[in-house]
Amino acid sequence: MPIALTTAARDRPQAAGHLFLPSTLRRRAKFLIWLRRTHAWTGLWGAALALFFGCTGFLLNHRAVLKIPAAELRLTVIQVPLPGPPPANPQILALEVQHALDIDKPALLVKTEPAQRLEWNGRAIEQPELWRVAFASPQRTLNAEYWVGNAYATVKRQDPNVFALVNRLHTGTGVNAAWVLLVDTLAGGLIVLALSGILLWSRLHGTRLTAAGIGLTSLASLIVLAWQVM
């Protein structure tokens, strides 16, 4: 039979939601709701980039085993005359090549190989110093070689097709600062997803938080030890 409520019970104000939960648990529940939303929106933001890097990573990882002929580079070799006297150093050579070929980015790499003495058909010859200058962008790569004393530099140009261009974006070859920052947001998003996923799994219970802390500490120790061995 129905139980009649007393006047005191009817007049007592009812708490809105989580009636039997202490305030600390209510705060924890609100935090978990916020954490779940953060986890979901972060995953949505990184989904497109993760799909891109996943597909290109698969292509890079299996291109040799599966003999994927998709990524190709078209090679062109030209000789660029150098104006005036021979350049005094590799940096001047880089500026002259950049100006001669209308390259809008500075040299990515400037390298010098010292002169050396070689044996050729039983005769000792002096090989002059070799300068190498490289320019790179996702659309093309230019490698200039200059033997000190020559009046020209030999430039090798590599033009990637669509698949090779995608791979270069994956590896960050010659990309600008905007692309680097965009990829950094994906890296930060993965960190947020990992940490929020652990907290959602633990539901902020002490035992599970302790287990997660031990696991992360072990992983960090393993990375540090591996870094010291390398």
C-alpha positions in Angstrom: 0.0 0.0 0.0 1.2 3.6 -0.6 3.3 5.1 2.2 2.0 8.5 3.3 4.7 11.2 3.5 4.9 13.2 6.6 4.6 17.0 6.5 8.3 17.4 7.2 9.3 15.1 4.3 7.0 16.8 1.9 8.3 20.3 2.8 12.0 19.2 2.7 13.7 20.8 -0.5 14.9 18.3 -3.0 18.4 18.5 -4.4 18.6 18.9 -8.2 20.3 15.8 -9.6 22.8 13.5 -8.0 20.6 13.3 -5.0 22.7 10.7 -3.1 26.1 11.9 -4.3 28.4 14.1 -2.1 29.5 17.5 -3.5 33.0 16.1 -4.3 31.5 13.4 -6.5 29.2 15.9 -8.2 32.2 18.0 -9.1 34.0 14.9 -10.3 31.0 14.0 -12.5 31.0 17.6 -14.0 34.7 17.3 -14.7 34.3 14.0 -16.4 31.5 15.4 -18.6 33.8 18.3 -19.6 36.7 15.9 -20.1 34.5 13.7 -22.4 33.5 16.7 -24.5 37.1 17.9 -24.8 38.2 14.4 -25.8 35.5 14.2 -28.5 36.2 17.7 -30.0 39.9 17.2 -30.0 39.5 13.9 -31.8 37.2 15.6 -34.4 39.8 18.3 -35.0 42.6 15.8 -35.6 40.6 13.2 -37.5 41.3 14.7 -41.0 45.0 15.1 -40.3 45.3 11.7 -38.7 43.6 10.1 -41.8 46.1 12.0 -44.0 49.2 10.9 -42.0 47.8 7.4 -41.6 47.4 6.9 -45.4 50.7 8.5 -46.3 52.5 6.6 -43.5 51.1 3.3 -44.9 52.3 4.3 -48.4 55.8 5.1 -47.0 56.0 2.0 -44.8 55.1 -0.5 -47.6 56.4 1.2 -50.7 59.4 -1.2 -51.0 57.6 -4.4 -50.0 54.6 -3.9 -52.1 56.6 -2.3 -54.9 54.3 0.7 -55.1 55.4 2.8 -58.1 53.2 5.7 -57.2 55.8 8.1 -55.8 58.2 9.3 -58.6 60.7 12.1 -59.0 61.4 13.6 -62.4 65.1 14.5 -62.5 66.5 17.5 -64.6 70.1 18.5 -64.7 71.3 21.9 -65.8 74.4 24.0 -65.6 74.1 27.5 -64.2 76.7 30.1 -65.2 78.0 32.1 -62.3 78.4 35.9 -63.0 81.6 37.7 -62.4 84.6 36.2 -60.4 84.2 32.8 -58.7 82.2 33.0 -55.4 84.4 33.5 -52.3 82.4 31.1 -50.1 79.5 28.7 -50.2 77.1 31.3 -48.8 77.8 33.6 -51.8 77.3 30.6 -54.1 73.9 29.9 -52.5 72.8 33.6 -53.1 74.0 33.5 -56.8 72.1 30.2 -57.5 69.1 31.5 -55.7 69.1 34.7 -57.8 69.9 32.9 -61.1 67.0 30.5 -60.7 64.5 32.9 -59.0 64.2 30.7 -55.9 62.0 32.4 -53.3 63.4 30.5 -50.3 67.0 30.6 -48.8 69.2 27.6 -49.0 68.2 24.8 -46.7 71.6 23.2 -46.6 75.1 24.5 -47.3 77.9 21.9 -47.1 81.6 21.9 -47.9 83.8 19.0 -48.8 87.5 19.8 -48.5 90.1 19.3 -51.3 91.9 16.0 -51.3 94.7 14.2 -53.1 93.6 11.2 -55.2 95.2 8.5 -57.3 94.1 8.3 -60.9 95.7 5.9 -63.4 98.8 5.7 -61.2 99.1 9.5 -61.0 98.4 11.7 -58.0 95.9 14.5 -58.7 94.5 17.3 -56.6 90.8 17.3 -56.4 89.5 20.8 -55.6 87.1 21.7 -52.8 83.4 20.8 -53.5 80.5 23.0 -52.3 77.0 21.7 -52.1 73.9 23.9 -51.7 70.3 22.5 -51.4 67.0 24.2 -51.8 63.8 22.4 -50.9 60.0 22.8 -51.0 57.2 20.3 -51.2 56.9 21.0 -55.0 60.6 20.5 -55.9 64.2 20.0 -54.7 67.3 21.7 -56.1 70.8 20.5 -55.3 73.7 22.6 -56.6 77.3 21.3 -56.8 80.2 23.6 -57.4 83.9 22.7 -57.8 85.9 25.6 -56.6 87.4 27.5 -59.6 84.7 26.6 -62.1 82.6 29.2 -63.9 79.3 27.3 -63.4 77.4 25.2 -60.9 75.7 21.9 -61.7 72.1 21.9 -60.5 69.9 18.8 -60.2 66.2 19.5 -60.0 63.7 16.9 -58.7 60.0 17.4 -59.4 57.7 15.0 -57.5 54.4 13.7 -58.8 51.2 13.9 -56.7 52.0 10.8 -54.6 55.6 11.9 -54.0 54.3 15.4 -53.1 52.0 13.8 -50.5 54.9 11.9 -49.0 57.0 15.0 -48.8 54.2 16.7 -46.9 54.2 13.7 -44.6 57.9 14.0 -43.9 57.9 17.8 -43.7 60.3 18.3 -46.6 60.6 22.0 -47.4 57.3 22.9 -45.8 56.6 26.4 -44.4 55.9 27.5 -40.9 52.1 27.3 -41.3 52.3 23.6 -42.1 54.6 23.0 -39.2 52.2 24.8 -36.8 49.3 22.8 -38.2 51.1 19.5 -37.6 52.1 20.7 -34.1 48.3 21.1 -33.3 47.9 17.4 -34.3 50.8 16.4 -32.1 49.3 18.4 -29.2 45.9 16.9 -29.9 47.3 13.4 -29.7 48.8 14.2 -26.3 45.4 15.6 -25.1 43.6 12.5 -26.4 46.0 10.2 -24.6 45.8 12.0 -21.3 42.1 12.6 -21.4 41.5 9.0 -22.5 43.5 7.7 -19.5 41.5 10.0 -17.1 38.2 8.9 -18.7 39.2 5.3 -18.3 40.1 5.8 -14.6 36.9 7.8 -13.9 39.2 9.6 -11.4 39.1 6.6 -9.1 42.2 6.4 -6.9 43.2 2.8 -7.8 42.9 3.3 -11.5 44.7 6.7 -11.3 47.5 4.9 -9.5 47.7 2.2 -12.1 47.8 4.9 -14.9 50.5 6.8 -13.1 52.6 3.7 -12.7 52.2 2.9 -16.4 53.1 6.4 -17.6 56.1 6.5 -15.2 57.3 3.2 -16.6 56.9 4.4 -20.2 58.7 7.6 -19.5 61.6 5.7 -17.8 61.8 3.4 -20.8 62.0 6.3 -23.2 64.8 8.0 -21.1 66.8 4.8 -20.9 66.4 4.2 -24.6 67.5 7.7 -25.4 70.7 7.3 -23.2 71.6 4.1 -25.0 71.2 5.6 -28.5 
